[in-house]
Amino acid sequence: MIRNTTHKTMTALLATVLAAAGLSGCAGGKDAGGTGSGSGAASGDGKTEGKVTVQLWNHYTGDKAAVLDQMVSAFNASQNEITVKALSNQDPQKQLTAISGGSAPDLMFTFWNNIGPWSEAGAVLNLDDFVKQANFDTKKIIPAALERMKVDGKVYGFPISMSMASRLYYNKKMFQDAGISKPPETLEEMFEVSKKLTKKDGKNGYEQVGFIPDYPWIDNVFWPIIFGGSWDDGKGKLTAAQKANVDAIAYQTEYYKEFGSEGISKFKSGMGKADTPQDPLVTGKLGMMIGWENMYNDKRGEGGVIGVAPFPYPKDRPELKNAGMVSPVAMFIPAKAKNKEAAWKVMQYFLSEDVQIEYATKAKTIPVLLSALDNPKLTKNEATKSLWEFFESAKSPNLNGFPNSVYINEYLQALNEETEKALKGQITPQQAMDNVLAKIQPKADKASKK
């Protein structure tokens, strides 16, 4: 699942601002929205009192924006050549307008799946030359996170941090009441545990349900990863209809067959929403769910109501233990940035180990530097204890994510639409993935010819 603005909105905006940019030279740099760090007025050439000024736009708000401001202030105090001025609350629409116009900022943080379409539009700088000139070792970055920054094998950005779904969260009391002594290790065990945890209410409905595969959303990336699937062969041929992907959908449909589509839908409508006082996993209405590192930090662990375990794997595929999905935040340099070299230096600063550790600690996120994952400042820091298991999971070779491309949003949208049909029993899992191929392969063919 990619949580960001919809494909239709972004596609329409992309076409509009690119057309307008050629005529009006529009710029987002004067947008008054958001908060920022740094001081002093920058001149037209991006210099403040003899220093180069790097304008850093980001989509963060609230606590995350405050943490980034702290990191920016630390960078500014660490040297005398560059002043970074951060502007937060710049959503993808504002960002796209800016980088397509005549006054693009120098550095941006955004959702990683914007990189593909924006690079195709010529709005994102290819970083391969910078990487080569600086002899920057890309192998020190978590591979699955770095891969999300590439389009056709070329590096267009680097991750600053990443989110990850790799654990199973479960309600401890529900397990105890059902006489279940430990969390399931395989998907087959999870299905049986789910049945034990499910209780009917006597009114053709359910009082509680063990597991709902598409709660809190349909995840058309996570599930294929768990089954060892993929979406392309790296040469332009899409692999959505491969057996692993079809099996991933088929497994999810088993829950709907077991508990009934109507029964699950009725239960979901009244079970409460995540992150509210009626959260079903906390209140004991839902037994298990897919676990992301940024969920339930104050409710899991030894004294919490929520238990944590590795997400189960297919019984016949033990080599897929510790699989998980990564979703990084991307740093990139706009193609029209005035201070590219300075922005690249700032990017490297954010990828240094001490900064990665401090950022992960304060923002409660996962660093993307492999060496940071074993650093005692994280692994033995009580302030990051809720993330220790995720730091360990981040070292797994079975992490993966959706491939970036110029047609990524169309691909994800098609996967979501067809998977939903299969879960509702309207079509088979194989038909769903065949439909996706029919919709998206022509787009992949067109992209490969450019």
N, C-alpha and C positions, 0 to 999 in steps of 0.2 A: 504493500500500500504506500503510495506517495501522497503525503498530506500537504497539499498546496492548492493554488488556484486552478480552476478547471481548464481543461484543454481548449474548449471552444472560446472562452474569454481571452485566453492568452494568444491563441492563433489570430483572432480578429484584431487584437491590440497590436501584435507583431506586424501585421500587414499595414495597419493604419499608420503606426509611428514611423515605419521604414519609408513609406511613401511620403509622409509629411516632412521627414528629416531632409529629404533632397530639395525641398522647396523652401522651408522656413528655417532650417538649422535650429530647431527647437532644442531646448536644454532643460534638464531636470535639476541642474545644480542650484537653482534659486528657489527650490521647493522649501517652503517655510515649515513643513511638518517635521516632527521628530525632535530628538534631543541630541546633543553632541558633546564631545570633549575637545580639548585644545583651545588655544586662544590666539588672538592676533588676526589682523586682516591679511588675506593673501592677495598678492598682485595678480595681474593677468597671466604672468608666466608661472604661477604657482609657487611663489617664494614669499616667505615671511621673515623679515629681519635677517636676510642673508641665507636663511635655510630654505630647502625645498619643502613645499607643503604637499602632503599626500592627503587627498580627500578620500575618506573611507566611508562608503555607504553600506548599511546593513539593515536587515529586516527585523532585527531584534526589538523587543519592547520590554518594559519592566525590569525584573532582576537580571535577565541575560544582557540587556543593554547596559545596565550599570556595571556588570562584570567586565564587559568589553571596554567600557570607558576607563576602568581601572587599569586594564592591560595596556591600553593606548597611552595613558599617562605615564606608566612605567617605561614604555618604549621611549617616549619623548624625553624622559629624564636620563635615559641611559646613554645618549649620544647627542652630538651637536650639529648634525648634518641635515636631519629630516624632522619636520613637525607633522604629526598625523592629526587630522581633525576628523573625528567620527560623527556621523549623522545616522541615527537609528530610526526605526519605524518607517523605513523605506521599502514598501512592499514591492512585489515583482512588477506591477504596472508602472510604478514610479521609476523603478530601476531601468526597465526597458525603454521608457521614454527618454531617460537621461543618456543611456549608452547609444541610443540611435540618433541622438541629436549632436549638436556642436560643442557641448560643454560637459562631456562625460567625466565622472569622478575618476580617480586613479586606481582605486581598489574597491572591490565589492564582495560582500558575503551574501549568498543566496541559496535557495533550494537547489540541490545538485542537479535535478533533472531539467533545470533551465539551461544548463550548459550546452546540451546538444542542439536544440533549436536556435539558440542565440549565436552559437558558433557558426552555424550554417548561414545565418544572416550577416556574418562578417562583423559581429559586434563584440566578439571575445578574442583576445590575443592568444595565439598559439605560443606556449611557453617552452617548447622544445629547445630553442636557441639559448634561452636564459639558463635552462637546466644544464645544457652542455657547457656553456661558457663558465658557469660557476662550479662545474664538476659536482653538482648536487646529486647525492645518492638517493634515488627514488626508492631503493629497496628498503630503506629504513621506515617507510610508510606502510601501514597495514595494507596488504595487497588488495583486498576486497574494497577498501575505501578509495584507494588510488585509482582503481579501474573505473569507478564511477565518474572520474574526472576526465576520462579519455573519450574521444570521438574518432573512429577510424584509426585507432592506435596512436593518435596524437594527444599530447597533454595540453588541456585548455584551462586547468585549474588545479588547486590542491585542497584537500579537506582541512578544515581547522579543527573539527571534532566530528564525532559520529554518534548516531543513535543506533540501537541494535535490538532486534527481537531474537532471542536465543534460549529463553527460559520458559518453564511452565510455572505459572502462579496457581496456587490452590488454597482453598479455605480449609484451614487446619481442623476446625471443629466439625465441619461436614465429614471430613475423612475419619475423624475419631468416632463420631456418632454412627458411621456406616461400618465401623470395624476394619477400616483400611489402614494398615500399618505403615505403608510407604507409598510415595508417588510412583506412577507407572514409568517403566523404562522404555517400552516400545509403544508404537501407535496402536497395536492390537490390544495391549493391556489397557491403554487409555480408553479405548472404546468400551471395554468391559467395566472399568471403573466408573465411567460415565453412567452406565446403566444402573450400577449400584447406588449412585448418588442421586438418581432421578426419582422424584416422588410425584404421584398424581394427586390432584386436589379433590377428586370425587365429582368433578363437574366437567368432565371431558377436557380438563386442562391440567396444568402442572403447578405444583407448589414450589418445586425446585428442580433444576436441571443440572446434570453433571458437566456438560460441555456443549458449547455451540460454536462450530468451526468458523462462522463468519461474524462473530462478535469480537470487538465492537464494530468491525467493518469487514467487508469482503477483502481478503488479502490474496491477490492474484500473483504476488511475488514470493511471499514467505512460504506458502505451501509447496510450490514446485521445488524450492530450495531444499526443503525437508526431505523430499523424495529424490533429490539429486538431479533435478531437471535443469533446463537452460532455455534460452529464447532465440539464440542465433548461433551460427557456426563460426563467426568471426570473418566470414567471407561473403556476407550478404544474403545467405540463405537462412530463413527463419526456421526455428525448430519448435515452435509452440505445440505442434501436434505430436511430439515424441511421447513415448509410453510413460515416462516419469511424470510429465505434466498432466497427462490424462489420468494417471493413477492418483495424482494429488487431488484432482477434482472428485474422482470417484470415491475416494476415502471420505471426503466431506459430505457427499450425498448420502452416505450410509447413516449418518446421524439424522438426516431428515426422513429417511425411510424408517428408521427405528422409532423415532418419536413423533413423526408426522409433521408435514410442512405447516399445516394449519395450527397444530398444537404449539409448535415452536414460535410461529409468528404471533400467536395470541399471547404466549408467555413473554416474548420479547417486548411487546407493547406495554406491559405493565410491570416489568421487573425492575425498573429504575435505570438510570444512566450512570456510566462510569464517572468517577470524580465528583459525585454528589452524595448527600447524606443517604440516598437510597441505592448507592452503588451495590449491584447484585453480588459481586465477589466478596465484599466486606460484610454485607447483611446476611449472607448464607443462602441466597437464592440461586447462585451459580457456583458450581464446584471448582471449575478450572478455566483458565484462559491463557492465551498467548501473552508472554511477559516481555515488555520493553523496559529498559533500564530507568526510564524517567517516570515510571508508574509506581505508586504506593511506597515511596521511599520511607515514609514514617509508619507503615503498617506491616512491613515484612521483616524477617529476621527472627532471632530467638524469642523475643517478647511480643512479636506482632501476630496478628490474626491470619496473615497470609504466609504460606510456605513457598519456598523456591526450590526448583529442581531443574536439571537439564531438560530441554524439550525432548519428548520421545522421538524415536527413529523407527523406520520400518523394520520389522523383525528379520526380514530376509536381506537387509542392507546394513549390517552392523558397522560398516565402514563409514556410514553417514552420521555416526554419533557426534554430538556437539555442533551440528549444523546451525546456521542462523543467518538472518538477513541484516545487512547494514544499510543505513541511510545517512550519509554524511552531509554536513554543511560545507558548501563550496566557497573557496576564495578564488577570485579571478580578476584579471586586469582587462578592462575594456580596451578594445582595439583603438579607440580614439582618445585614450588617456594621455595627458600631457607629460606625466612624470612616470613613465613605465619602469625605468631602472630603479628609481626610489621605491616604487610600489613593490617591486620584486624583492628588494632588501627587507621591506616590512613583512612581506609574506614569509621570507626565510626566518625572520625573528619569531613569528608565530609558530613556526615548525621546530624551534629549538626545544630541547628536552625540558629545561626548567620552566619555560613559558607554557608548554603543553601541560605539565604537571599542575602548575598554578591555575591555569584556565580550567582544567578538568575538576580540580578541587572546588573552586569557587562557583563554577557553573553547574556542578553535579552532572558531568557528562563524561564520555569516553574519549581519551586521547587517541590520536591516530599514529603516534610514533611508537613503534614496536618496543624500543628500549624503555619507554615510560611505563609500560604495562608491568614491568618487574621492579620498578623503582619503589623502595620502601616508603618514600614520601607519599605514595599512593596506596600501596598494598598493605601498609601497617598504620595507616592514618585513620583514626577512628571517625574522622569527619567524612571519609569516603567509604565507610564500611558497607553501606547498602549497595555499593558498586563493585565490591571485591570479586564477586562471582562473575560479573560482566567483564572485568579486566582480564580475568583468566580466560573467559570465553572468547575474547577478542583476539587471542593467539591461535584460535582453531583454524586449521587449513580448510575447514568446511564452511567458512563464511562466504557469502556471495551476495549479489545484488542484481538489479536489473541493468542491462547494458544501455549505456547512453547512446543516443543517435539523434538525427535530425527529426525523426518521426516518433520519438519516444512517447510523447503524450497521446498520439493516435493509437499506438500499440497498447499502452496501458488502458486506455478507454475501451478498446475493443475487448481486451481480456476481461475487464470488469463486467461489461455488458453480457458477454457470452457465458462467463462463469455464473453470473446470477441466474441466467436462464437454466443452466444445468442444475443448480441447487434447487430451483423450483420444480424440477422434473419436466420442464418443457422440452428439453433436448438432452441427448446423452453427452457425457463428458467428451467423447471423441468428436461428436458433431460440433460441440462448442469450440474446440481447438481447431478443427478444420475450418470453421467459419472465420476464426481469427486470421488464419493463414490467407484465406481468400480476400479478406479486407486489407491486410497489411503487406503481404509480400509484394504487390505492385508498387507500393511506396518505397520498400527497400530496394527494389530493382531500379526505380527511378533515381534514388539517392546514390546508388553505386555507379551510375553512369555519369555522374557529375564530376 
